[in-house]
């Protein structure tokens, strides 16, 4: 066990980010382990030899510093911050860290009764070589987890951290309830309301007729050619590869579904404020990207999509209660449920944009492959695109709305759209 003693305890409302992922978890259970994720830290050479006691002390200090790591979900739901406790520790001798992480992440958290981070030490003899952390998404998002790893590395090397911690979820909930927070919420809600009165009710509305068991499947496209093409297009249009890929997904959704107005929900980090940039909490939420695709070519849409992307980023920092109200009112007024069920999540922390040579793109085309790494019974969406490292784009979809053939066809079509535009 790893013991910790923090500075404060109590309850507080969920933050907007916590409420958003809590609602998503409820819609996905019992397959909510889908949202678990993790990090592996190789113990720095400067901290070796690292005993179990030394590394455990560092993890305890880490949990004391970041209140999100010792916050449960209480009835309400509310944040239930504890000031002391014991964190279970698994010792995995001579194990493969990635396999240990897979085991730690394989089951859903007990949100009311289990600390929101699971810890294992990989050891060789008496020395800890790797620290494996599996996170509950209610405690942190990907960027927050990067801060955890950074702090743990410094604790292992120095034994302490200078300066106080960044704003905690308790502090963030207080700001969101303040007049300034409510002004931000009202601005975002007004945008969601305007768009919900005009956008199509949903993106994928025609059953596929080819549902699988289990119904939810993920295909992963590994395509260096698509990655190189996105970089070339980003430089050409003076934008990011994330915007290129979001616009390409929107354009292809329009082509596949026939919608002239396309709505995609991009996952946005919401770390644009200096006060929250390094917070360990879950800040990421869905924004609202509305693309007037019409019959325009992808490259024409890309030249004009910048303002829509910025509006999507601004709309992401919203109160989920406001959004719930907006969706209910729009659905009632229009006489049909309104929800895009079409998501986009760029999970890369660093992106590269270099004006790649045409011949390099052509030579990369034979390296394309498609794999099927995941299937499960439930998902809170019908269509979710994820961007990962190593030139990978994944599409997780409900086969009741897109067949497995449709999923693979979409990914290969995305590659084709990017490559043809880059080489034009």
N, C-alpha and C positions, 0 to 999 in steps of 0.2 A: 504494500500500500504506500501511496505518496500522501503525506499529510500537508495541509495548508491552513493558514489562518489569515483571513483578509481583514480589511479595515471597516467594512460596513455590511449590513444586511437589511432586508426589507422587501416590500413589494412595490411594483410600479406598473403602469399600463404597458402593453407591448408597443414597441416602436413600429413605425410603418413597415419597415423591412421585415421585422419579426412577424407581424400580422399577415403580411403577404405570403410568406413561406408557410406559416401555420395553416392558412386557408388551403394552400396548395397541398400540403401534407394530408390534410383531412380528406381531400378529394381523391388522393392517390392510395391511401391505406386500403389493404394491408401491404401494398407494394411500395411503401414510403421509404424503404431502404434505398430506393432509387436516388434519393437526394443526399445520401451520405457521400463524403469525399474525404480525401486524406493527403498527408504530406509525409515525406521521408527525409529526415535530416541525418546525413553522415556526420558523426561526431568530428569536429574540426581537429586537425592534427595538433594544433596548439593546446588543445584541451586533453590530450592523451598522455599517459594512460588514464582512461575515464572509468572510475569505479561505478558500480550500481548506485551506491550511496550518494556520490557526487552528482550524477545525472538526475537522480530522483530529487535531490535538493533543488536543482535548477528548475525542474518541471514544477515543483511546489511553488517556488518564487514566481514562476510564470503565471500560474493559476491565481495566485494572490494579486498579481498586478492587473490581470485582465478579468474583470468581473463577469464577462460573458461566459467564461469557461467554468464558472461556478453558479450559474443561473439555471434553475429549473423552470418549468411551466406550471403555474398554479391555477386553481379554479378561476374562471372568468372568461378567457384565460388572461393571466397576468405574468409579469416577470416575478420570479421568486428567488431573490438573491440570497445566497447563504454566505456566512462569513467564515465558516470553518468546515472541515470534513476530511475524508480520506478518499483518494482516487485509486481505483484498482489498477494494478500494474501487472502486465504479462511479461515474463522473461522467455525469450525465444532463442535458445542456444543454437548457434551455427545455422540459422534459418535464412531464407531468402527474404529480404525486406518487403519486396513487392507482394509476395505470397502472404506475408503476415498482414499487410495492409488490406489485402482482399478479404481475409478472414475477419478482421476487425470491422470492416465496412458492410459485411454481408447481411446483417440483421438491423431492423429498425431500432431506434432508440426508444427507451421508456422515458418520455418527455417529462413526466412528473416525478420520476423516481431515480433517474440515472444521470450522472454528470454528463454534460454534452460534448465531452471529448474522451476518447478511449486511447490508452497509451500502452505501447509495448517497447521493450528494449531488445534489440538483437545483440547477442553477446558472442564473443570468442574468448574462451577461457574466462578470466575474471574481468575482462574489459568490455564495456559497451561500445559497439561500433556504429550502431544506428538507432535513432529514436523514431518510432512509427506512431503517427497521430491520425486517428480517424475522427472527423468532426461531424457533429449534428449541424445541419444547415441553419437551425435556429440560433446557434451560437456565433456562426461566422459565415461569410461568403469566401470566395477564393482569394480576394485581395486581403481580407482580414487574416486569413490563414497564412499568407505570406509574411504579414507582420509578426504573427506568432513565431514562425520559424526564424525570422530575423532576430527577435528578442531572445529566443532560446539559444541560438548560436552565440550571441553576446554573453549570455549568462554562463554558458559553459566555458567561454574563454576568460571572462573577467570576474565572474562570481557575483555580478550586480549590474544594474543599469542606471545611467545618469538621467536626471530629470523625472518628472512625474509621468503617469500614464496618459495616453490620449483620452478624449471624452469617452465615457462609458455608456452602455445602453440606457442606464437610469437617467443620465444627463440628457441624452438624445430624446428620450420620451418627454422630458420636461420641456425642452425647446419646442418640440413638435406641438405641444399643447399651448404654447405661448402665443401672443398676438402675432409675432413674426412668423411662427410656424403655421398658424392658421391662414395668414395671407398667402404663404407659399401653397398651402393645400387648396385654397380657393382658386388661385390662378390655374393650377393643374386641373382641378375639377371642371372649370369652365371650358378648357380645351377638350377634355374627354366628352363633355356634354355636347359640344358643337359637332364633333366628329361622329358620335354615336347616332345622331339624328340623320346622317346622310350616308354612312358607309354601309356596304352590304351586310346582311345579318350574320353571315359566316362565310368562310372561304371555301371549305370543302363540304358541300351540301348534298352531293349525290352519292348514295351508297355504292361501294365498289362491287358488291356481289361476289367477293372473293375473300371473305373473312377467314383468318387463320385461327388456330388454337395453339397457344394463347394469342389474343388478337393484336398485341402491341409488339412491334419488331423494330430493330435498329439495323440500318445498313451504314457502313463506313466506307466512304470513297477516299482512297489514298491516291492523290493526283498531284505530283510535282508540276505538271503542265498547268493545271488550274491555279496553283499557287503562284507560279511565275507570271502567268497571264494577269492575275489580280494585281500583282505588283506593277507590272507594266502599265495597266490601266490607271492605277492610283496615281502614278507619276504623271501620266499624260493629262489627267483631269484635275490634278492638284488636290487630291483628297486622300483618304486612308483606304487601306485594303478592306477594312471592316465595312465602310460605306459602299465600296464596290460590291462586296459579297451580299450585303443586305439588299442593295438595289437589284442585283442579279436574281436573288431569291424572289423578290417581289415581282420582277418582270416575268419570271418563269411561272410563278403561281398564276399570274394573269393569263399567260398563254395556256396553261393547263386547264384552268377553271372557266375561262371566258369572262371573268370579271374585268371591267374597265377601271374600277377603283379597287385597289388592293390594300388590305390592312394586315400588318404584321406587328407582333408584339416583341420588340427586341429587349433583351435583358440588359439593363443599364446599371453601371456600378454605383452611381450617385455619390461618387467621391470627389466632387468638383469643389467642395468647400474646404478651405485650409483646416478648419477645425475637425473635420471628420476624415481627412485623407488617410490617416494611419490608425483609425479606430478598429478594434477587434470586435466586430458585430456583423450582422447581416444587413447590409445597406442596399444591396441590389434589388431592383424591382422592374416590372415590365413597363416599358414606355409604349406609345401608340404611334406607329409609323404608317402614314396614309399616303399611298402612291397613286397618282392619277396616271395610270398606265395607258389607257385608251388602246390605240393600235400602234403606239410608238415603238421604235427600236430601242433595244437595251442601251446602246451608247447615247441615244438622245435623252433617255430617262436619267442616265448617270450624270449627264451635264447639268440636269435641273433638280437632282434629288437632295442637294445639300440642305436647303431650308427645311425640307420635310424631316430629314435626319435630326437637325437641331431641335425641331419641335418635339420629336419623339424623345430626345434626351431630357428636355425640360419637363415633359409630362410624366416622366418616370418617378420623380420625387413627389409622390402623392399619398394621401390618406386612403387606404383601402376601403374604409367605411364610405367615403365620398364616392369612390369608384363603384362600389356595390349599389349605392343609391342611384347613380347615373345610369348604370346598366339596367336596373329594375325599371326606372322611369321610362327609358328609351324603349325597352322591350314592351312595356305596357302600352305606350303611345303608338308604337308601330305594329302591335299585335303579333309579334313573333320574338323569340329569344334572340338577343344580340350578343354575339361573342365570336371573335375571329377564329379561335382555336388554331392559331398559326403563329409559332414562336421562332425566335432567332436568338441564339446565345453564343456570342464570341467569347470563348473562355481563354483566349491567348492573353498573356500579360505583356508581351512585347510583340510588335509586328514590324516587319521589314518591308520597305518599298524601294526597289531599285528598278531602273528602266531596263528590263531584261531583253536580251537579244532574241530576235525571231527564231533563229536557228536553234537556240537553246531550248525554247518552248517546244519546237517540233521534235527535237531529239528526246524530250521527256515524255512524249505521249505514250510510247510503249510501256512505260512504268506504271500506268494506271491499273488499279485493282479495286474490287469491291468485296467486302467481307460482311458477315452478319454476326456481330458479337453479343447481341442481347435480345431477349424476348421475355415478356411478362404479361400479366393479366390486365393491369390497370395503369392508366396515365391520365393526368389532368388535362391533356391536350390531344388534338388529332394529328398535329404536324409540328415537329420541333427540329429545327436545324441547329447543330452545334459545330462550332469551329474549334479545332484542337491544333496541337502542334504537329510537326512532321507532315505538313501539307495534307491534313485530314479534314474532311467535312462529313459529318454524320447526319443522317435523317432518321429520327425516331417517329413512327407514325402508327396510327390505329388502322389495321387492315380492313376494318369495316368501312373505312372511307378512302383509303388508298391501298391497293393490293401490293403484295411484295414486288410484283413486276413493275407496278407504278412507282414504288419507292426507288428501285434501282434505275428505272428510266429517268426519274427526276434528277438523280445525282449525276448520271452520265450526260443528261441534257444541260445541267449546270456547267459541267466542264466544257462541253461543246460551245455554249454561249460565251463563256469567258475567253476561250482560246480563239474563237472566230473574231470576237471583238478586238482582242489584243493584236491579232495579225492583220486586221483590216487596214 
